[in-house]
Amino acid sequence: MANPNATPASPLEEQPTIGLIGMGEMGKMYARHLSAAGWKKIHVCDLPQKYEALKHELAEMPGIVVLRDGHLVSRSSDFIIYSVEAEYIDKVVKEYGPSTKLGAIVAGQTSVKAPERAAFESYLPEDVHIVSCHSLHGPTVPPLGQPLVLIHHRGPDWALTLVENILRPLRSRFVYMSFEEHDSVTANTQAVTHAAFLSMGTAWRNCGSYPWEQPEGRYVGGIETVKVNIMHRIYANKWHIYAGLAILNPSAKVQIEQYAKSATELFKLMLETKEAELRGRVYRARDTVFRDAPRTRPILLSENLLDRFSLGTSRENLHDVPQEDHREQTARLPPNANSHLSLLAMVDCWATLSINPFADLEVAATPIFRMWIGVAEYLFRSRERLDAALDAALWDTTHRSDDLEFIVAARGWSQCVSFGNFDLYRRRFEKTASFFKPRFAQAQTLASKMITAILEEGNSS
């Protein structure tokens, strides 16, 4: 049995051997942090054909030994993390699980735990302990302070203690859940949020232009900055990060379907100019979601703060415009009129499914989910801004074509998820991603700075 109280400062013979099966972006992130923390026995592997390249890539990382396959990692490690896509977890655990060392602890880093649990219970020996995990952030987000789910499913208390000690150098915030609780929370905080931004991107791609770069300056400044930057951030990642979470999580399918339904029904009320019905439905959703929500300092502090991270021309950029052009530039700034259909539909979806997003925010909020609640709160907790959005939805046709594209995109993503087709998901994702690729570098930088600035100012309150 490995010493459950071992730390990176412990003598070499007292340190556990840590195994990482799968060296994608998350696997490499874990390897880097564990190595930097001082753990001296880290055994890793990826696909056999990547062995030589992986040895070369990780050659300078102290404590890391690259092995040829998961059999070698499994039989030599005291704690093993399967960092593979949820779509393939059954196949990989079936192959390497029987080789697991006697008394070892096994975890999975998959975003959906139902298939992971089934694979572990089917293929791992009975004498193996299961303490799974999941960092609720992407590989480009520093783990400091981020939620890290720990699932003590099978095994003695010392097994959980050892896993805590191994992962403590990540300096993440441990959140303790069951497999079922994990999938419910990740559906609430990630799957439907991703679907909203995926739909935005697909809609803008179908419009054939970057609307924040057009002369009329749509989607520039304020909460539009959050929408645009986070959309880019998602499409700059790999498609499989989101596909498994949506397709393999039953709770996620229900929520994504309801989101598309909410958006469609609200859009029909807009087209038919059924003012009383639209306002009544939106106000009821607002009261359901926000009436009893905690009244803390808003996540989004000011539009001036957000304007600093806009891809287009914003009010904050006016000081860079020559004085003689100031009047013309001001005239080209976008009007505030926008239906914000994506946000109206999100709050309607939460209300319809009796989801309390603030409860999930406290438990296991990702940076993207925190921003998404922030823009919803910014809109819905201001009667003036909410009424302006409803007025635009009913009477202003400026964004009507964009709203139509958004409805088509949202329904398309919902159908894709309901079909359970990974290849279709990949093709839809990559087609849109290729359209925005020329803007990824700038948008990624701005999004990272925006999230950091908002969270830092929020934490200083």
C-alpha positions as CSV (number, residue, x, y, z in Angstrom):
1,M,0.0,0.0,0.0
2,A,1.3,3.5,-0.9
3,N,1.8,5.9,1.9
4,P,-1.4,8.0,1.9
5,N,0.4,10.9,3.7
6,A,3.2,11.2,1.1
7,T,4.0,14.6,-0.4
8,P,6.4,15.7,-3.1
9,A,8.8,16.4,-0.3
10,S,8.8,12.8,0.9
11,P,11.7,10.5,0.2
12,L,11.6,8.8,-3.2
13,E,10.8,5.3,-1.8
14,E,7.7,6.8,0.0
15,Q,6.3,8.5,-3.0
16,P,3.5,6.8,-4.9
17,T,3.9,6.1,-8.6
18,I,1.4,8.2,-10.5
19,G,0.2,6.8,-13.9
20,L,-1.4,8.9,-16.7
21,I,-3.0,7.0,-19.5
22,G,-3.7,9.4,-22.4
23,M,-1.6,12.4,-23.0
24,G,-3.9,14.9,-24.7
25,E,-4.0,18.5,-23.6
26,M,-5.4,17.7,-20.1
27,G,-3.1,14.8,-19.6
28,K,-0.1,16.9,-20.4
29,M,-1.4,19.7,-18.1
30,Y,-1.6,17.3,-15.2
31,A,1.9,15.9,-16.0
32,R,3.4,19.4,-16.1
33,H,1.9,20.4,-12.8
34,L,2.7,17.2,-11.0
35,S,6.3,17.2,-12.2
36,A,6.7,20.9,-11.3
37,A,5.3,20.1,-7.8
38,G,8.1,17.6,-7.2
39,W,6.5,14.2,-7.6
40,K,9.3,12.0,-8.8
41,K,7.6,8.9,-10.2
42,I,5.2,9.7,-13.0
43,H,4.5,7.1,-15.6
44,V,2.7,8.2,-18.7
45,C,1.6,6.8,-22.1
46,D,-0.4,7.6,-25.1
47,L,-1.1,5.6,-28.3
48,P,1.8,3.3,-29.1
49,Q,2.6,5.2,-32.3
50,K,3.1,8.4,-30.3
51,Y,5.7,6.8,-28.0
52,E,8.9,8.3,-29.6
53,A,7.4,11.8,-30.1
54,L,6.1,11.8,-26.5
55,K,9.5,10.8,-25.1
56,H,11.1,13.6,-27.0
57,E,8.5,16.2,-25.9
58,L,8.6,15.3,-22.2
59,A,12.3,14.6,-22.0
60,E,13.1,17.7,-20.0
61,M,10.3,17.2,-17.4
62,P,11.8,15.8,-14.2
63,G,10.2,12.7,-12.7
64,I,8.3,11.6,-15.9
65,V,8.9,8.3,-17.5
66,V,7.2,7.6,-20.9
67,L,6.0,4.0,-21.3
68,R,4.9,2.3,-24.5
69,D,1.3,1.4,-23.5
70,G,-1.3,1.4,-20.7
71,H,-0.5,-2.1,-19.6
72,L,2.9,-1.0,-18.4
73,V,1.5,2.1,-16.7
74,S,-1.3,0.1,-15.1
75,R,0.8,-2.6,-13.5
76,S,3.4,-0.2,-12.2
77,S,1.4,2.7,-10.8
78,D,-0.3,3.2,-7.4
79,F,-2.7,5.9,-8.7
80,I,-3.8,5.8,-12.3
81,I,-5.8,8.5,-14.2
82,Y,-7.4,7.7,-17.5
83,S,-7.3,11.0,-19.4
84,V,-9.1,9.9,-22.6
85,E,-12.2,11.0,-24.4
86,A,-15.5,9.8,-22.9
87,E,-16.4,8.2,-26.3
88,Y,-13.4,5.8,-25.9
89,I,-13.3,5.2,-22.2
90,D,-15.0,1.8,-22.4
91,K,-12.6,0.6,-25.0
92,V,-9.4,1.8,-23.3
93,V,-10.4,0.6,-19.8
94,K,-11.3,-2.8,-21.3
95,E,-7.9,-3.0,-22.8
96,Y,-5.7,-1.8,-19.8
97,G,-7.9,-2.2,-16.7
98,P,-7.2,-5.9,-16.1
99,S,-3.5,-5.0,-15.8
100,T,-4.1,-2.7,-12.9
101,K,-1.7,-3.2,-9.9
102,L,-3.1,-4.9,-6.9
103,G,-4.5,-2.3,-4.4
104,A,-4.0,0.6,-6.8
105,I,-6.4,3.5,-7.1
106,V,-8.0,4.4,-10.5
107,A,-9.6,7.6,-11.6
108,G,-10.9,9.0,-14.9
109,Q,-10.6,12.6,-16.2
110,T,-13.6,12.2,-18.5
111,S,-16.3,15.0,-18.6
112,V,-19.1,12.5,-18.4
113,K,-19.0,9.9,-15.7
114,A,-21.8,7.5,-16.5
115,P,-19.8,5.6,-19.2
116,E,-16.6,5.9,-17.1
117,R,-18.3,4.3,-14.1
118,A,-19.7,1.5,-16.2
119,A,-16.2,0.8,-17.7
120,F,-14.5,0.8,-14.3
121,E,-17.1,-1.5,-12.7
122,S,-17.0,-3.9,-15.7
123,Y,-13.2,-4.2,-16.3
124,L,-11.3,-3.3,-13.2
125,P,-10.3,-6.1,-10.7
126,E,-12.3,-6.2,-7.5
127,D,-9.1,-5.4,-5.5
128,V,-8.7,-2.0,-7.2
129,H,-10.0,1.2,-5.5
130,I,-12.0,3.8,-7.5
131,V,-11.5,7.5,-6.6
132,S,-12.3,9.4,-9.8
133,C,-11.7,13.1,-10.6
134,H,-12.5,15.9,-13.1
135,S,-11.0,19.3,-13.4
136,L,-13.9,21.6,-14.4
137,H,-11.8,23.8,-16.7
138,G,-9.9,23.5,-20.0
139,P,-6.2,22.9,-20.4
140,T,-5.5,26.6,-21.1
141,V,-7.0,27.7,-17.8
142,P,-4.6,27.7,-14.8
143,P,-6.0,25.2,-12.2
144,L,-5.4,27.5,-9.3
145,G,-8.7,28.0,-7.4
146,Q,-10.7,26.1,-10.1
147,P,-13.1,23.3,-9.0
148,L,-11.7,19.8,-9.1
149,V,-14.3,17.1,-8.5
150,L,-13.3,14.1,-6.5
151,I,-15.6,11.0,-6.5
152,H,-14.8,8.5,-3.7
153,H,-16.7,5.6,-5.3
154,R,-15.0,2.5,-4.0
155,G,-12.2,1.9,-1.5
156,P,-11.0,2.8,2.1
157,D,-10.6,6.4,3.4
158,W,-6.9,6.3,2.9
159,A,-7.4,6.0,-0.9
160,L,-9.2,9.4,-0.9
161,T,-6.5,10.9,1.3
162,L,-3.7,9.8,-1.1
163,V,-5.6,11.2,-4.1
164,E,-6.0,14.5,-2.3
165,N,-2.3,14.7,-1.5
166,I,-1.3,13.8,-5.0
167,L,-3.5,16.4,-6.6
168,R,-3.1,19.1,-4.0
169,P,-0.2,20.8,-5.8
170,L,-2.7,21.8,-8.5
171,R,-4.1,24.2,-5.9
172,S,-7.6,23.6,-7.2
173,R,-10.7,23.6,-5.0
174,F,-11.8,20.1,-4.1
175,V,-15.5,19.4,-4.7
176,Y,-16.8,16.1,-3.4
177,M,-19.6,14.4,-5.4
178,S,-21.0,11.1,-6.6
179,F,-20.9,10.0,-10.3
180,E,-24.5,10.9,-10.7
181,E,-24.2,14.3,-9.0
182,H,-21.2,15.1,-11.3
183,D,-23.2,14.5,-14.5
184,S,-26.1,16.5,-13.3
185,V,-23.9,19.5,-12.3
186,T,-21.8,19.4,-15.5
187,A,-25.0,19.3,-17.6
188,N,-26.2,22.4,-15.7
189,T,-22.9,24.3,-15.8
190,Q,-21.3,23.2,-19.1
191,A,-23.3,21.4,-21.7
192,V,-26.2,23.8,-22.3
193,T,-23.9,26.8,-21.8
194,H,-21.6,25.4,-24.5
195,A,-24.6,24.8,-26.8
196,A,-25.6,28.5,-26.5
197,F,-22.1,29.6,-27.7
198,L,-21.9,26.9,-30.3
199,S,-25.2,28.1,-31.7
200,M,-24.0,31.8,-31.7
201,G,-20.9,30.8,-33.7
202,T,-22.8,28.7,-36.2
203,A,-25.3,31.5,-36.7
204,W,-22.6,34.1,-37.3
205,R,-20.8,31.8,-39.6
206,N,-24.0,31.3,-41.6
207,C,-24.3,35.1,-41.9
208,G,-21.0,35.0,-43.8
209,S,-19.2,37.8,-42.0
210,Y,-17.8,38.9,-38.6
211,P,-20.6,41.2,-37.5
212,W,-18.5,43.0,-34.9
213,E,-16.2,44.2,-37.8
214,Q,-19.0,45.6,-40.0
215,P,-19.5,49.4,-40.4
216,E,-22.7,49.2,-38.3
217,G,-20.6,47.7,-35.5
218,R,-22.9,44.9,-34.3
219,Y,-21.8,42.9,-31.3
220,V,-19.4,45.4,-30.0
221,G,-18.9,46.4,-26.4
222,G,-20.7,45.5,-23.1
223,I,-22.1,42.0,-22.8
224,E,-21.5,41.5,-26.6
225,T,-17.8,41.3,-25.8
226,V,-18.5,38.3,-23.5
227,K,-20.5,36.5,-26.2
228,V,-18.0,37.1,-28.9
229,N,-14.8,36.3,-26.9
230,I,-16.2,33.2,-25.2
231,M,-17.6,31.9,-28.5
232,H,-14.1,32.2,-30.0
233,R,-12.5,30.5,-27.0
234,I,-14.8,27.5,-27.4
235,Y,-14.3,27.1,-31.1
236,A,-10.5,27.4,-30.7
237,N,-10.5,24.2,-28.6
238,K,-10.9,20.6,-29.8
239,W,-14.4,19.5,-30.7
240,H,-14.2,16.3,-28.5
241,I,-14.0,18.4,-25.4
242,Y,-17.6,19.3,-25.8
243,A,-19.0,16.4,-27.8
244,G,-18.8,13.7,-25.2
245,L,-20.2,15.9,-22.5
246,A,-23.2,16.7,-24.6
247,I,-23.9,13.4,-26.3
248,L,-23.1,10.9,-23.5
249,N,-24.8,12.8,-20.6
250,P,-28.6,12.1,-20.5
251,S,-29.2,15.3,-18.4
252,A,-27.3,17.4,-21.0
253,K,-29.5,16.1,-23.8
254,V,-32.6,17.2,-22.0
255,Q,-31.3,20.7,-21.3
256,I,-30.0,21.3,-24.8
257,E,-33.3,20.2,-26.3
258,Q,-35.1,22.6,-23.9
259,Y,-32.8,25.4,-24.8
260,A,-33.6,25.1,-28.5
261,K,-37.3,24.8,-27.7
262,S,-37.2,27.9,-25.5
263,A,-35.4,29.9,-28.2
264,T,-37.9,28.8,-30.8
265,E,-41.0,29.5,-28.8
266,L,-39.7,33.0,-27.8
267,F,-38.8,33.7,-31.4
268,K,-42.3,32.8,-32.6
269,L,-43.8,35.3,-30.0
270,M,-41.4,37.9,-31.4
271,L,-42.5,37.3,-35.0
272,E,-46.2,37.4,-34.1
273,T,-45.6,40.5,-31.9
274,K,-47.5,39.0,-29.0
275,E,-46.2,41.5,-26.6
276,A,-48.1,40.6,-23.5
277,E,-47.4,36.9,-23.9
278,L,-43.7,37.5,-24.5
279,R,-43.2,39.9,-21.6
280,G,-45.2,37.7,-19.3
281,R,-43.1,34.6,-20.1
282,V,-39.8,36.4,-19.8
283,Y,-40.8,38.1,-16.5
284,R,-41.9,34.8,-15.1
285,A,-38.6,33.3,-16.0
286,R,-36.8,36.2,-14.4
287,D,-38.7,35.9,-11.2
288,T,-38.2,32.1,-11.1
289,V,-34.4,32.3,-11.6
290,F,-33.5,35.6,-9.9
291,R,-36.1,36.4,-7.3
292,D,-34.5,34.3,-4.5
293,A,-30.9,34.4,-5.9
294,P,-28.2,35.8,-3.7
295,R,-27.8,39.6,-4.1
296,T,-24.0,39.7,-4.3
297,R,-21.8,42.0,-6.2
298,P,-22.5,41.5,-9.9
299,I,-20.1,39.3,-11.8
300,L,-20.0,41.8,-14.7
301,L,-19.0,45.0,-13.1
302,S,-19.3,47.6,-15.9
303,E,-19.5,47.9,-19.6
304,N,-16.4,50.1,-19.6
305,L,-14.5,47.1,-18.1
306,L,-15.8,44.8,-20.9
307,D,-15.1,47.3,-23.6
308,R,-11.4,47.0,-23.0
309,F,-11.6,43.4,-24.4
310,S,-13.7,44.0,-27.5
311,L,-12.7,42.7,-30.9
312,G,-14.4,45.6,-32.6
313,T,-14.4,49.3,-32.1
314,S,-15.9,50.3,-28.7
315,R,-16.4,53.3,-26.6
316,E,-13.1,52.6,-24.8
317,N,-11.3,52.9,-28.1
318,L,-12.5,56.4,-28.9
319,H,-9.4,58.0,-27.4
320,D,-7.4,56.4,-30.2
321,V,-9.5,58.1,-32.9
322,P,-8.2,61.4,-34.3
323,Q,-10.2,64.3,-33.0
324,E,-11.6,65.3,-36.3
325,D,-13.0,61.7,-36.7
326,H,-14.6,61.5,-33.3
327,R,-18.0,62.6,-34.4
328,E,-18.1,60.2,-37.3
329,Q,-16.9,57.3,-35.2
330,T,-19.5,58.0,-32.5
331,A,-22.2,57.9,-35.2
332,R,-21.1,54.5,-36.3
333,L,-21.2,52.9,-32.8
334,P,-23.9,50.3,-32.6
335,P,-27.3,51.1,-31.1
336,N,-28.1,49.3,-27.8
337,A,-31.1,47.6,-29.4
338,N,-30.7,43.8,-29.3
339,S,-33.2,41.1,-28.5
340,H,-30.5,39.1,-26.7
341,L,-32.5,36.0,-27.7
342,S,-29.7,33.7,-26.6
343,L,-29.9,35.0,-23.0
344,L,-33.7,35.2,-23.0
345,A,-33.8,31.5,-24.0
346,M,-31.2,30.5,-21.4
347,V,-33.1,32.0,-18.5
348,D,-36.4,30.5,-19.9
349,C,-34.7,27.1,-20.1
350,W,-33.5,27.3,-16.5
351,A,-36.9,28.3,-15.3
352,T,-38.7,25.6,-17.3
353,L,-36.4,22.9,-16.0
354,S,-36.4,24.3,-12.4
355,I,-32.6,24.7,-12.5
356,N,-31.0,27.0,-10.0
357,P,-27.8,28.2,-11.7
358,F,-26.6,30.1,-8.6
359,A,-26.5,26.8,-6.6
360,D,-24.3,25.3,-9.3
361,L,-22.3,28.4,-9.4
362,E,-21.4,27.9,-5.7
363,V,-20.6,24.2,-6.1
364,A,-18.7,23.8,-9.4
365,A,-18.6,26.9,-11.6
366,T,-16.4,26.9,-14.7
367,P,-15.0,30.2,-15.9
368,I,-17.3,30.2,-18.9
369,F,-20.4,29.3,-16.8
370,R,-19.5,32.2,-14.4
371,M,-19.4,34.6,-17.3
372,W,-22.6,33.2,-18.8
373,I,-24.5,33.7,-15.5
374,G,-22.9,37.2,-15.3
375,V,-24.3,38.3,-18.7
376,A,-27.7,36.9,-17.8
377,E,-27.7,38.6,-14.5
378,Y,-26.6,41.9,-16.1
379,L,-29.5,41.8,-18.4
380,F,-32.3,40.4,-16.2
381,R,-31.6,42.3,-13.0
382,S,-32.0,45.6,-14.8
383,R,-35.6,46.3,-15.7
384,E,-34.4,49.0,-18.1
385,R,-32.1,46.7,-20.0
386,L,-34.5,43.8,-20.0
387,D,-37.4,46.0,-21.4
388,A,-35.0,47.4,-24.0
389,A,-34.3,43.8,-25.2
390,L,-38.0,43.0,-25.3
391,D,-38.7,46.1,-27.2
392,A,-36.0,45.3,-29.7
393,A,-37.3,41.7,-30.0
394,L,-40.8,42.9,-30.8
395,W,-40.4,46.1,-32.8
396,D,-36.8,46.4,-34.1
397,T,-35.9,44.1,-37.1
398,T,-32.2,45.0,-37.1
399,H,-31.1,41.7,-35.5
400,R,-34.1,39.7,-36.8
401,S,-32.1,37.8,-39.5
402,D,-29.4,37.0,-37.0
403,D,-32.0,35.7,-34.5
404,L,-33.4,33.5,-37.3
405,E,-30.0,32.1,-37.9
406,F,-29.5,31.5,-34.2
407,I,-32.8,29.5,-34.0
408,V,-31.8,27.3,-36.9
409,A,-28.3,26.8,-35.4
410,A,-29.7,26.0,-31.9
411,R,-32.2,23.4,-33.3
412,G,-29.4,21.9,-35.4
413,W,-27.1,21.4,-32.4
414,S,-30.0,20.0,-30.4
415,Q,-30.8,17.5,-33.2
416,C,-27.1,16.6,-33.5
417,V,-26.9,15.8,-29.8
418,S,-30.1,13.8,-29.8
419,F,-28.9,11.7,-32.7
420,G,-25.8,10.8,-30.6
421,N,-23.7,11.2,-33.7
422,F,-20.0,12.1,-32.9
423,D,-19.0,12.5,-36.6
424,L,-21.8,14.9,-37.3
425,Y,-20.9,16.9,-34.2
426,R,-17.3,17.0,-35.3
427,R,-18.2,18.2,-38.8
428,R,-20.5,20.9,-37.6
429,F,-18.0,22.1,-35.1
430,E,-15.0,22.1,-37.4
431,K,-16.9,23.8,-40.2
432,T,-17.7,26.8,-37.9
433,A,-14.2,26.7,-36.3
434,S,-12.5,27.1,-39.7
435,F,-14.5,30.2,-40.4
436,F,-13.4,31.9,-37.1
437,K,-9.8,30.5,-37.2
438,P,-8.2,33.8,-38.5
439,R,-9.4,35.5,-35.3
440,F,-8.5,32.8,-32.8
441,A,-5.2,34.2,-31.6
442,Q,-6.5,37.7,-30.8
443,A,-9.8,36.5,-29.4
444,Q,-8.1,33.9,-27.1
445,T,-5.8,36.6,-25.7
446,L,-8.7,39.0,-25.1
447,A,-10.9,36.3,-23.6
448,S,-8.2,35.2,-21.1
449,K,-7.5,38.8,-20.1
450,M,-11.3,39.5,-19.8
451,I,-11.9,36.5,-17.6
452,T,-9.0,37.3,-15.4
453,A,-10.0,41.0,-15.0
454,I,-13.6,40.2,-14.2
455,L,-12.7,37.5,-11.6
456,E,-10.0,39.5,-10.0
457,E,-12.3,42.6,-9.6
458,G,-15.1,40.3,-8.3
459,N,-12.7,38.6,-5.8
460,S,-11.5,42.0,-4.5
461,S,-15.0,43.0,-3.4
